[in-house]
C-alpha cells in the first residue's frame, strides 16, 4: 500500500466524483434537517496517513466536534465527520431551531442532534461509496467526541492500529444560501486493510 499516495489524477478524479455525489446527498439531507437551502463547494480530497491529517483540518489546537461511526458490511473501517467548534455550535442552532449564537455549550440535546446529523451525513457519503463499489455498507451507532483536533485524531489513530492508518480526507463547505454563511466540515474515511485494497482496485482505471 506504499503507492496509495501515488494514485494517478484519473483515479483521484474517480474518488472525487464519488465524494462529490456523497457531498451532494449530504447537502440535501442537511437542507431537509434545517429547512434551509444549501449549496456545497466542490470537495477537496486528499489521501494521507492519519497522523498527517490534523494539519489538513487546520490548527491542531482548535477545538472540534467529531462524530465517529464504524463502517460495517462488505467494506469495513471507520468514518469521522469533523466540524470546528464554532461551526458545530452553529449547526446545533440550525438543527434545534435556535437563534444565531444561542448554543453556548454542548449539552445532552446538542450532543444528540450532532450525533443524528453525523449519522445522516456520514450515511450519505457511505451510500455514494456503496453505489460506486456495488457493495453493502452500513453505519454503526454514532459516538461524539469534543476535544482538540490533534487529540481527537491521535486517540483515533491509537484505536485504528497500524494497518488502518491511511485516510481519505474530504473537505466540504456547506453554504446556507439565505443566511449567506458557510459551515466547513471534513469527512474522513479510514478503511481497514482489506477494504482499502478493494477501494484502490475499484479506482485503478485503465
MARTOR-286183 format. One record per residue: residue number from 1; residue in three letters; chain; x negated, y, z of N, C-alpha, C in turn. Coordinates in Angstrom, 3 decimals, always signed. Each point is the difference from the previous one (the first is absolute). Example, Ala and Ser with C-alpha at 12.3 -4.5 7.8 and 13.67 -1.06 7.14 Angstrom:
# residues 2
(1, "ala", "A", (-13.190, -5.690, +7.800), (+0.890, +1.190, +0.000), (-0.900, +1.200, +0.000))
(2, "ser", "A", (+0.350, +1.050, -0.720), (-0.820, +1.190, +0.060), (+0.770, +1.090, +0.730))
END
This chain:
# residues 206
(1, "unk", "A", (-0.810, -1.219, +0.000), (+0.810, +1.219, +0.000), (-0.845, +1.272, +0.000))
(2, "unk", "A", (-1.333, -0.157, -0.190), (-0.848, +1.183, +0.019), (+0.305, +0.946, -1.157))
(3, "unk", "A", (+0.670, -0.524, -1.055), (+0.237, +0.817, -1.175), (+1.343, +0.718, +0.058))
(4, "unk", "A", (+0.667, -0.046, +1.142), (+1.345, +0.578, +0.068), (-0.011, +1.492, -0.289))
(5, "unk", "A", (-1.050, +0.675, +0.406), (-0.054, +1.445, -0.235), (-0.496, +0.329, -1.402))
(6, "unk", "A", (-0.289, -1.034, -0.785), (-0.432, +0.190, -1.384), (+1.133, -0.278, -0.983))
(7, "unk", "A", (+1.230, +0.037, +0.502), (+1.141, -0.205, -0.892), (-0.043, +1.025, -1.128))
(8, "unk", "A", (+0.291, -0.459, -1.201), (-0.005, +0.894, -1.142), (+1.166, +0.980, +0.092))
(9, "unk", "A", (-0.139, +1.085, -0.727), (+1.030, +1.048, +0.040), (+1.369, -0.548, -0.386))
(10, "unk", "A", (+0.028, -0.902, -0.969), (+1.267, -0.588, -0.435), (+0.652, -0.792, +1.125))
(11, "unk", "A", (-0.829, -0.692, +0.788), (+0.524, -0.803, +1.111), (+0.520, +0.899, +1.113))
(12, "unk", "A", (-0.745, +1.065, +0.291), (+0.461, +0.942, +1.008), (+1.285, +0.683, -0.448))
(13, "unk", "A", (+0.122, +0.254, -1.305), (+1.225, +0.599, -0.525), (+1.194, -0.929, +0.209))
(14, "unk", "A", (-0.248, -1.323, -0.136), (+1.074, -0.967, +0.225), (+0.437, +0.034, +1.462))
(15, "unk", "A", (-0.960, +0.046, +0.908), (+0.317, +0.093, +1.426), (+0.704, +1.328, +0.299))
(16, "unk", "A", (-0.489, +1.068, -0.631), (+0.593, +1.316, +0.239), (+1.457, +0.034, -0.447))
(17, "unk", "A", (+0.293, -0.682, -1.116), (+1.371, -0.028, -0.505), (+0.913, -0.742, +0.974))
(18, "unk", "A", (-0.508, -1.100, +0.564), (+0.768, -0.750, +1.001), (+0.317, +0.904, +1.191))
(19, "unk", "A", (-1.031, +0.703, +0.489), (+0.203, +0.871, +1.157), (+0.851, +1.209, -0.351))
(20, "unk", "A", (-0.064, +0.441, -1.256), (+0.828, +1.114, -0.447), (+1.479, -0.382, +0.064))
(21, "unk", "A", (+0.289, -1.223, -0.431), (+1.370, -0.517, +0.085), (+0.412, -0.112, +1.468))
(22, "unk", "A", (-0.911, -0.524, +0.828), (+0.291, -0.121, +1.430), (+0.269, +1.344, +0.644))
(23, "unk", "A", (-0.816, +1.002, -0.370), (+0.186, +1.341, +0.554), (+1.330, +0.595, -0.444))
(24, "unk", "A", (+0.392, -0.288, -1.247), (+1.294, +0.474, -0.488), (+1.151, -0.600, +0.787))
(25, "unk", "A", (-0.095, -1.309, +0.263), (+1.018, -0.656, +0.813), (+0.004, +0.564, +1.421))
(26, "unk", "A", (-1.189, +0.270, +0.519), (-0.110, +0.548, +1.355), (+0.627, +1.388, +0.067))
(27, "unk", "A", (-0.233, +0.809, -1.030), (+0.579, +1.349, -0.032), (+1.517, -0.060, -0.053))
(28, "unk", "A", (+0.517, -0.940, -0.795), (+1.455, -0.169, -0.087), (+0.574, -0.398, +1.358))
(29, "unk", "A", (-0.684, -0.938, +0.668), (+0.463, -0.459, +1.318), (-0.059, +1.135, +1.018))
(30, "unk", "A", (-1.093, +0.778, -0.038), (-0.152, +1.113, +0.937), (+1.043, +1.077, -0.280))
(31, "unk", "A", (+0.321, +0.202, -1.261), (+1.026, +0.973, -0.375), (+1.353, -0.399, +0.576))
(32, "unk", "A", (+0.300, -1.306, -0.068), (+1.275, -0.492, +0.539), (+0.026, +0.106, +1.524))
(33, "unk", "A", (-1.153, -0.222, +0.634), (-0.065, +0.054, +1.456), (+0.146, +1.414, +0.542))
(34, "unk", "A", (-0.527, +0.972, -0.750), (-0.002, +1.385, +0.475), (+1.059, +0.862, -0.678))
(35, "unk", "A", (+0.685, -0.565, -0.997), (+1.028, +0.725, -0.751), (-0.565, +1.265, -0.633))
(36, "unk", "A", (-1.224, -0.141, -0.540), (-0.661, +1.115, -0.669), (-0.630, -0.493, -1.288))
(37, "unk", "A", (-0.091, +0.897, -0.966), (-0.652, -0.353, -1.260), (-1.508, +0.003, +0.194))
(38, "unk", "A", (-0.640, -1.074, -0.431), (-1.435, -0.159, +0.211), (-0.689, -0.352, -1.312))
(39, "unk", "A", (-1.140, +0.636, -0.231), (-0.852, -0.344, -1.130), (-1.322, -0.524, +0.563))
(40, "unk", "A", (-0.733, -0.752, -0.835), (-1.276, -0.541, +0.455), (-1.122, +0.442, -0.929))
(41, "unk", "A", (-1.182, +0.077, +0.574), (-1.180, +0.265, -0.816), (-0.450, -1.311, -0.641))
(42, "unk", "A", (-0.832, +0.093, -1.027), (-0.587, -1.206, -0.579), (-0.940, -0.585, +1.042))
(43, "unk", "A", (+0.212, -1.252, +0.422), (-0.817, -0.561, +1.077), (-1.480, -0.077, -0.380))
(44, "unk", "A", (-0.851, +0.247, +0.983), (-1.440, -0.206, -0.162), (-0.329, -1.348, +0.641))
(45, "unk", "A", (-0.710, -0.846, -0.731), (-0.305, -1.323, +0.525), (-1.507, -0.187, +0.093))
(46, "unk", "A", (-0.437, -0.590, +1.099), (-1.415, -0.293, +0.198), (-0.124, -1.391, +0.599))
(47, "unk", "A", (-1.093, -0.672, -0.325), (-0.270, -1.319, +0.555), (-1.305, +0.092, +0.772))
(48, "unk", "A", (+0.055, -0.323, +1.279), (-1.200, +0.141, +0.818), (+0.085, -0.910, +1.221))
(49, "unk", "A", (-1.066, -0.012, +0.767), (+0.015, -0.751, +1.252), (+0.771, +0.789, +1.049))
(50, "unk", "A", (+0.635, -0.715, +0.914), (+0.867, +0.654, +0.977), (-0.758, +1.007, +0.846))
(51, "unk", "A", (-1.251, -0.309, +0.333), (-0.746, +0.925, +0.856), (-0.327, +1.307, -0.711))
(52, "unk", "A", (+0.164, +0.029, -1.339), (-0.263, +1.222, -0.760), (+1.262, +0.819, -0.267))
(53, "unk", "A", (+1.142, -0.514, +0.433), (+1.275, +0.631, -0.360), (+0.284, +1.254, +0.809))
(54, "unk", "A", (-0.478, +0.048, +1.245), (+0.325, +1.129, +0.879), (-0.317, +1.339, -0.653))
(55, "unk", "A", (-1.146, +0.088, -0.685), (-0.384, +1.268, -0.624), (+0.904, +0.336, -1.174))
(56, "unk", "A", (+0.616, -1.020, -0.612), (+0.938, +0.258, -1.098), (+1.306, +0.581, +0.531))
(57, "unk", "A", (+0.338, -0.344, +1.232), (+1.252, +0.488, +0.585), (-0.124, +1.433, +0.500))
(58, "unk", "A", (-1.239, +0.493, +0.124), (-0.192, +1.335, +0.534), (-0.926, -0.031, +1.200))
(59, "unk", "A", (+0.235, +0.868, +0.951), (-0.826, +0.096, +1.197), (+0.180, -1.255, +0.859))
(60, "unk", "A", (-1.080, -0.755, +0.300), (+0.111, -1.206, +0.828), (+0.557, +0.287, +1.393))
(61, "unk", "A", (-0.144, +1.272, +0.452), (+0.489, +0.373, +1.326), (+1.413, +0.565, -0.031))
(62, "unk", "A", (+0.652, -0.085, -1.149), (+1.380, +0.466, -0.119), (+0.951, -1.063, +0.534))
(63, "unk", "A", (+1.000, +0.430, +0.766), (+1.004, -0.933, +0.518), (+0.948, -0.385, -1.131))
(64, "unk", "A", (+0.268, -1.284, -0.111), (+0.899, -0.497, -1.045), (+1.027, -0.946, +0.608))
(65, "unk", "A", (+1.085, -0.175, -0.719), (+0.994, -1.021, +0.329), (-0.133, -1.082, -1.062))
(66, "unk", "A", (-0.265, -1.224, +0.416), (-0.217, -1.097, -0.943), (+1.001, -1.114, +0.266))
(67, "unk", "A", (+0.720, -0.384, -1.039), (+0.968, -1.104, +0.105), (-0.634, -1.228, -0.644))
(68, "unk", "A", (-0.131, -1.060, +0.777), (-0.658, -1.224, -0.446), (+1.025, -1.096, -0.237))
(69, "unk", "A", (-0.115, -0.654, -1.156), (+0.853, -1.156, -0.297), (-0.874, -1.124, -0.530))
(70, "unk", "A", (+0.357, -1.217, +0.364), (-0.628, -1.170, -0.596), (+0.703, -0.297, -1.322))
(71, "unk", "A", (-0.771, -0.370, -0.995), (+0.550, -0.392, -1.293), (+0.051, -1.529, -0.035))
(72, "unk", "A", (+1.208, -0.528, -0.167), (+0.218, -1.442, +0.045), (+0.535, -0.481, -1.344))
(73, "unk", "A", (-0.074, -1.300, -0.231), (+0.519, -0.556, -1.252), (-1.118, -0.578, -0.846))
(74, "unk", "A", (+0.103, +0.193, -1.320), (-1.001, -0.549, -0.917), (-1.337, +0.717, +0.114))
(75, "unk", "A", (+0.025, +1.262, +0.385), (-1.214, +0.758, +0.292), (+0.031, +0.384, +1.474))
(76, "unk", "A", (-1.136, -0.046, +0.651), (-0.037, +0.316, +1.425), (-1.069, +1.054, +0.285))
(77, "unk", "A", (+0.211, +0.716, +1.069), (-0.919, +1.049, +0.401), (+0.741, +0.987, +0.887))
(78, "unk", "A", (-0.448, +1.242, -0.014), (+0.665, +1.034, +0.802), (+0.106, +1.281, -0.799))
(79, "unk", "A", (+0.951, +0.810, +0.385), (+0.144, +1.315, -0.608), (+0.058, +1.047, +1.107))
(80, "unk", "A", (-0.545, +1.159, -0.291), (+0.038, +1.128, +0.925), (+0.549, +1.210, -0.745))
(81, "unk", "A", (+0.970, +0.666, +0.589), (+0.491, +1.268, -0.520), (-0.437, +1.066, +1.001))
(82, "unk", "A", (-0.818, +0.947, -0.466), (-0.630, +0.960, +0.908), (+0.439, +1.422, -0.330))
(83, "unk", "A", (+0.523, +0.700, +1.008), (+0.370, +1.408, -0.135), (-0.773, +0.822, +1.027))
(84, "unk", "A", (-0.530, +1.166, -0.371), (-0.561, +0.911, +1.001), (+1.088, +0.358, +1.016))
(85, "unk", "A", (-0.413, +0.327, +1.209), (+0.956, +0.248, +1.083), (+1.054, +1.041, -0.385))
(86, "unk", "A", (-0.432, +1.107, -0.618), (+0.941, +1.061, -0.364), (+1.040, -0.512, -0.986))
(87, "unk", "A", (-0.454, -0.772, -1.000), (+0.922, -0.547, -0.999), (+0.952, -1.006, +0.642))
(88, "unk", "A", (-0.517, -0.793, +0.938), (+0.834, -0.997, +0.677), (+1.092, +0.676, +0.824))
(89, "unk", "A", (-0.342, +1.094, +0.674), (+0.996, +0.730, +0.787), (+1.053, +0.640, -0.910))
(90, "unk", "A", (-0.461, +0.522, -1.135), (+0.955, +0.594, -0.950), (+0.915, -1.076, -0.559))
(91, "unk", "A", (-0.567, -1.192, -0.239), (+0.815, -1.107, -0.497), (+1.062, -0.377, +1.027))
(92, "unk", "A", (-0.367, +0.036, +1.277), (+0.978, -0.267, +1.064), (+1.116, +1.036, -0.019))
(93, "unk", "A", (-0.370, +1.275, -0.191), (+1.019, +1.062, -0.101), (+1.015, -0.350, -1.084))
(94, "unk", "A", (-0.519, -0.414, -1.168), (+0.858, -0.288, -1.145), (+0.851, -1.245, +0.234))
(95, "unk", "A", (-0.618, -1.033, +0.546), (+0.717, -1.264, +0.194), (+1.091, +0.116, +1.054))
(96, "unk", "A", (-0.257, +0.837, +1.005), (+0.930, +0.115, +1.124), (+0.899, +1.231, -0.100))
(97, "unk", "A", (-0.108, +0.725, -1.113), (+0.861, +1.163, -0.197), (-0.282, +1.138, +0.947))
(98, "unk", "A", (-1.269, +0.163, +0.395), (-0.378, +1.073, +0.917), (-0.402, +1.253, -0.769))
(99, "unk", "A", (-0.100, +1.103, +0.718), (-0.505, +1.238, -0.591), (-1.501, -0.141, -0.241))
(100, "unk", "A", (-0.524, +0.782, -0.930), (-1.436, -0.045, -0.298), (-0.813, +0.322, +1.252))
(101, "unk", "A", (-0.945, -0.876, +0.329), (-0.860, +0.207, +1.155), (+0.588, -0.458, +1.318))
(102, "unk", "A", (+1.171, -0.620, -0.029), (+0.657, -0.416, +1.247), (-0.700, -1.190, +0.654))
(103, "unk", "A", (-0.614, -0.849, -0.787), (-0.679, -1.177, +0.558), (-1.349, +0.410, +0.573))
(104, "unk", "A", (-0.120, -0.088, +1.316), (-1.252, +0.380, +0.662), (-0.806, -1.208, +0.451))
(105, "unk", "A", (+0.662, -1.136, +0.154), (-0.688, -1.218, +0.432), (+0.710, -1.202, -0.604))
(106, "unk", "A", (-0.648, -1.134, +0.107), (+0.560, -1.221, -0.580), (+0.625, -0.860, +1.101))
(107, "unk", "A", (+1.265, +0.306, +0.310), (+0.736, -0.793, +0.964), (+0.528, -1.268, -0.649))
(108, "unk", "A", (+0.758, -0.804, +0.751), (+0.533, -1.264, -0.533), (+0.808, +0.170, -1.278))
(109, "unk", "A", (+0.824, +1.055, -0.075), (+0.831, +0.222, -1.185), (-0.859, +0.352, -1.215))
(110, "unk", "A", (-0.992, +0.857, +0.238), (-0.887, +0.407, -1.097), (-0.835, -1.192, -0.482))
(111, "unk", "A", (-0.480, -0.789, +0.947), (-0.798, -1.177, -0.372), (+0.837, -0.991, -0.800))
(112, "unk", "A", (+1.227, -0.185, +0.409), (+0.897, -0.920, -0.701), (+0.255, +0.465, -1.432))
(113, "unk", "A", (+0.189, +1.319, -0.172), (+0.273, +0.537, -1.336), (-1.226, -0.145, -0.902))
(114, "unk", "A", (-1.195, +0.183, +0.556), (-1.224, -0.153, -0.786), (-0.212, -1.456, -0.410))
(115, "unk", "A", (+0.295, -0.909, +0.915), (-0.119, -1.429, -0.332), (+0.951, -0.375, -1.127))
(116, "unk", "A", (+1.217, +0.504, +0.074), (+0.990, -0.304, -1.034), (-0.425, +0.601, -1.338))
(117, "unk", "A", (-0.518, +1.232, +0.050), (-0.486, +0.629, -1.233), (-1.172, -0.792, -0.570))
(118, "unk", "A", (-0.916, -0.410, +0.864), (-1.140, -0.790, -0.444), (+0.427, -1.317, -0.599))
(119, "unk", "A", (+0.994, -0.612, +0.613), (+0.518, -1.273, -0.497), (+0.549, +0.157, -1.417))
(120, "unk", "A", (+0.758, +1.056, -0.221), (+0.620, +0.232, -1.307), (-1.038, +0.432, -1.048))
(121, "unk", "A", (-0.909, +0.897, +0.384), (-0.989, +0.494, -0.943), (-1.012, -1.083, -0.378))
(122, "unk", "A", (-0.492, -0.738, +0.998), (-0.927, -1.098, -0.302), (+0.709, -1.063, -0.837))
(123, "unk", "A", (+1.286, -0.212, +0.290), (+0.782, -0.960, -0.774), (+0.085, +0.398, -1.459))
(124, "unk", "A", (+0.073, +1.311, -0.259), (+0.066, +0.484, -1.382), (-1.286, -0.325, -0.750))
(125, "unk", "A", (-1.130, +0.203, +0.654), (-1.282, -0.333, -0.621), (-0.135, -1.506, -0.202))
(126, "unk", "A", (+0.419, -0.762, +1.000), (-0.085, -1.458, -0.100), (+0.880, -0.532, -1.125))
(127, "unk", "A", (+1.170, +0.588, -0.168), (+0.892, -0.440, -1.079), (-0.627, +0.236, -1.371))
(128, "unk", "A", (-0.696, +1.136, -0.143), (-0.673, +0.285, -1.267), (-1.102, -1.020, -0.259))
(129, "unk", "A", (-0.771, -0.319, +1.034), (-1.068, -0.987, -0.144), (+0.586, -1.382, -0.251))
(130, "unk", "A", (+1.095, -0.295, +0.667), (+0.668, -1.290, -0.168), (+0.458, -0.191, -1.440))
(131, "unk", "A", (+0.588, +1.052, -0.583), (+0.466, -0.083, -1.389), (-1.164, -0.161, -0.959))
(132, "unk", "A", (-1.078, +0.729, +0.261), (-1.177, -0.058, -0.862), (-0.647, -1.384, +0.030))
(133, "unk", "A", (-0.074, -0.583, +1.202), (-0.661, -1.289, +0.169), (+0.919, -1.175, -0.309))
(134, "unk", "A", (+1.326, +0.262, -0.004), (+0.942, -1.095, -0.164), (+0.006, -0.917, +1.205))
(135, "unk", "A", (-0.207, +0.584, +1.176), (-0.069, -0.780, +1.239), (+0.919, +0.599, +1.052))
(136, "unk", "A", (+0.319, -0.799, +0.999), (+0.861, +0.471, +1.076), (-0.851, +0.605, +1.113))
(137, "unk", "A", (+0.360, +1.213, +0.402), (-0.668, +0.669, +1.107), (+1.035, +0.445, +1.015))
(138, "unk", "A", (-0.283, -0.226, +1.263), (+0.919, +0.374, +1.062), (-0.742, +0.792, +1.074))
(139, "unk", "A", (+0.590, +1.098, +0.486), (-0.638, +0.768, +1.073), (+0.381, -0.546, +1.372))
(140, "unk", "A", (-0.915, +0.102, +0.956), (+0.290, -0.390, +1.369), (+0.696, +1.158, +0.716))
(141, "unk", "A", (+0.329, -0.200, +1.262), (+0.523, +1.084, +0.830), (-1.116, +1.036, +0.174))
(142, "unk", "A", (+0.276, +1.286, -0.201), (-1.063, +1.016, +0.076), (-0.417, +0.313, +1.431))
(143, "unk", "A", (-1.246, +0.397, +0.144), (-0.492, +0.517, +1.278), (-0.602, +1.374, -0.252))
(144, "unk", "A", (-0.034, +0.829, +1.026), (-0.446, +1.388, -0.153), (-1.127, +0.297, +0.973))
(145, "unk", "A", (-1.025, +0.670, -0.501), (-1.073, +0.470, +0.876), (-0.263, +1.467, -0.318))
(146, "unk", "A", (-0.184, +0.800, +1.040), (-0.303, +1.420, -0.158), (-1.327, +0.262, +0.697))
(147, "unk", "A", (-1.000, +0.339, -0.785), (-1.349, +0.138, +0.542), (-0.846, +0.757, -1.018))
(148, "unk", "A", (-1.276, +0.176, +0.319), (-0.916, +0.597, -0.954), (-0.114, -0.894, -1.223))
(149, "unk", "A", (-0.172, +0.617, -1.161), (-0.101, -0.761, -1.241), (-1.091, -1.061, +0.076))
(150, "unk", "A", (-1.153, +0.380, +0.515), (-1.114, -0.941, +0.081), (+0.311, -1.153, +0.940))
(151, "unk", "A", (+0.703, +0.280, +1.103), (+0.328, -1.046, +0.975), (+1.015, -0.976, -0.575))
(152, "unk", "A", (+0.970, +0.516, -0.729), (+1.023, -0.864, -0.614), (-0.644, -0.987, -0.959))
(153, "unk", "A", (-0.884, +0.502, -0.843), (-0.620, -0.856, -1.006), (-1.035, -0.931, +0.602))
(154, "unk", "A", (-0.681, +0.448, +1.051), (-0.984, -0.871, +0.634), (+0.684, -1.180, +0.664))
(155, "unk", "A", (+1.096, +0.255, +0.708), (+0.718, -1.103, +0.651), (+0.571, -0.940, -1.043))
(156, "unk", "A", (+0.469, +0.573, -1.117), (+0.526, -0.834, -1.068), (-1.120, -0.853, -0.600))
(157, "unk", "A", (-1.161, +0.613, -0.147), (-1.126, -0.729, -0.590), (-0.386, -1.182, +0.882))
(158, "unk", "A", (-0.021, +0.213, +1.300), (-0.364, -1.085, +0.914), (+1.011, -1.142, -0.068))
(159, "unk", "A", (+1.259, +0.350, -0.228), (+1.039, -1.030, -0.059), (+0.014, -0.747, -1.326))
(160, "unk", "A", (-0.430, +0.676, -1.066), (+0.083, -0.631, -1.314), (-1.027, -1.100, -0.176))
(161, "unk", "A", (-1.213, +0.187, +0.543), (-1.040, -1.004, -0.192), (-0.805, +0.285, -1.251))
(162, "unk", "A", (-1.130, -0.670, -0.134), (-0.956, +0.323, -1.052), (+0.495, -0.316, -1.405))
(163, "unk", "A", (+0.988, -0.891, -0.141), (+0.439, -0.366, -1.345), (+1.173, +0.839, -0.484))
(164, "unk", "A", (+0.349, +1.064, +0.752), (+1.151, +0.812, -0.405), (-0.354, +1.479, -0.030))
(165, "unk", "A", (-1.249, +0.291, -0.320), (-0.447, +1.370, +0.206), (+0.041, +0.868, -1.246))
(166, "unk", "A", (+0.583, -0.483, -1.091), (+0.178, +0.858, -1.173), (+1.406, +0.583, +0.003))
(167, "unk", "A", (+0.084, +1.267, -0.324), (+1.263, +0.721, +0.101), (+0.336, +0.680, -1.324))
(168, "unk", "A", (+1.266, -0.113, -0.391), (+0.533, +0.818, -1.077), (+0.668, +1.188, +0.687))
(169, "unk", "A", (-0.592, +1.169, -0.143), (+0.497, +1.201, +0.675), (+0.710, +0.890, -1.012))
(170, "unk", "A", (+1.261, +0.287, +0.247), (+0.807, +0.822, -0.903), (+0.433, +1.267, +0.727))
(171, "unk", "A", (-0.373, +1.145, -0.547), (+0.441, +1.281, +0.567), (+1.172, +0.530, -0.812))
(172, "unk", "A", (+1.093, +0.268, +0.671), (+1.195, +0.523, -0.660), (+0.498, +1.222, +0.761))
(173, "unk", "A", (+0.442, +1.001, -0.726), (+0.602, +1.166, +0.620), (+1.483, +0.046, -0.365))
(174, "unk", "A", (+0.827, +0.053, +1.030), (+1.451, +0.095, -0.179), (+0.390, +1.471, +0.111))
(175, "unk", "A", (+0.571, +0.551, -1.071), (+0.337, +1.420, -0.033), (+1.509, +0.190, +0.109))
(176, "unk", "A", (+0.430, +0.678, +1.046), (+1.418, +0.286, +0.201), (+0.342, +1.258, -0.792))
(177, "unk", "A", (+0.800, -0.164, -1.039), (+0.209, +1.061, -0.979), (+0.646, +1.236, +0.612))
(178, "unk", "A", (+1.089, -0.182, +0.734), (+0.741, +1.165, +0.497), (-0.778, +0.769, +1.068))
(179, "unk", "A", (-0.769, -0.740, +0.834), (-0.763, +0.661, +1.066), (-1.366, +0.478, -0.479))
(180, "unk", "A", (-0.404, -0.431, -1.210), (-1.307, +0.371, -0.536), (-1.116, -0.362, +0.977))
(181, "unk", "A", (+0.064, -1.206, +0.537), (-1.045, -0.464, +0.910), (-0.441, -1.401, -0.415))
(182, "unk", "A", (-1.157, -0.395, +0.471), (-0.593, -1.263, -0.405), (-0.412, -0.824, +1.207))
(183, "unk", "A", (+0.313, -1.284, -0.037), (-0.483, -0.932, +1.011), (-1.048, -0.896, -0.656))
(184, "unk", "A", (-1.202, +0.005, +0.545), (-1.064, -0.834, -0.544), (-0.086, -1.304, +0.782))
(185, "unk", "A", (-0.105, -1.085, -0.717), (-0.105, -1.291, +0.660), (-0.923, -0.931, -0.763))
(186, "unk", "A", (-0.512, -1.018, +0.691), (-0.841, -1.012, -0.630), (+0.598, -1.378, +0.250))
(187, "unk", "A", (+0.023, -0.794, -1.050), (+0.429, -1.392, +0.098), (-1.242, -0.862, -0.192))
(188, "unk", "A", (-0.299, -0.844, +0.995), (-1.160, -0.878, -0.064), (+0.463, -1.443, -0.119))
(189, "unk", "A", (-0.509, -0.684, -0.998), (+0.277, -1.416, -0.180), (-1.281, -0.762, +0.300))
(190, "unk", "A", (+0.050, -0.877, +0.996), (-1.174, -0.780, +0.396), (+0.329, -1.482, -0.170))
(191, "unk", "A", (-0.223, -0.538, -1.199), (+0.329, -1.411, -0.235), (-1.045, -0.921, +0.608))
(192, "unk", "A", (+0.403, -1.208, +0.341), (-0.989, -0.969, +0.441), (-0.767, -0.503, -1.219))
(193, "unk", "A", (-0.982, -0.852, +0.230), (-0.930, -0.366, -1.072), (+0.702, -0.642, -1.193))
(194, "unk", "A", (+0.879, -0.971, +0.254), (+0.680, -0.698, -1.096), (+0.904, +0.953, -0.783))
(195, "unk", "A", (+0.686, +0.880, +0.708), (+0.897, +0.953, -0.661), (-0.783, +1.040, -0.783))
(196, "unk", "A", (-1.154, +0.399, +0.526), (-0.867, +0.930, -0.716), (-0.428, -0.598, -1.336))
(197, "unk", "A", (-0.364, -1.267, +0.005), (-0.394, -0.679, -1.235), (+1.166, -0.033, -0.995))
(198, "unk", "A", (+1.199, -0.276, +0.502), (+1.176, -0.060, -0.874), (+0.286, +1.354, -0.636))
(199, "unk", "A", (-0.123, +1.075, +0.788), (+0.258, +1.339, -0.526), (-1.046, +0.376, -1.041))
(200, "unk", "A", (-1.251, -0.318, +0.290), (-1.067, +0.308, -0.952), (+0.176, -0.760, -1.306))
(201, "unk", "A", (+0.391, -1.262, +0.092), (+0.219, -0.792, -1.195), (+1.155, +0.576, -0.823))
(202, "unk", "A", (+1.015, +0.532, +0.691), (+1.170, +0.551, -0.698), (-0.340, +1.261, -0.777))
(203, "unk", "A", (-1.017, +0.764, +0.469), (-0.334, +1.261, -0.668), (-1.243, -0.111, -0.879))
(204, "unk", "A", (-0.568, -1.185, -0.085), (-1.178, -0.168, -0.871), (+0.484, -0.141, -1.443))
(205, "unk", "A", (+0.391, +1.132, -0.535), (+0.582, +0.045, -1.343), (-1.095, -0.137, -1.055))
(206, "unk", "A", (+0.343, -0.632, -1.112), (-0.981, -0.168, -1.076), (+0.350, +0.899, -1.171))
END
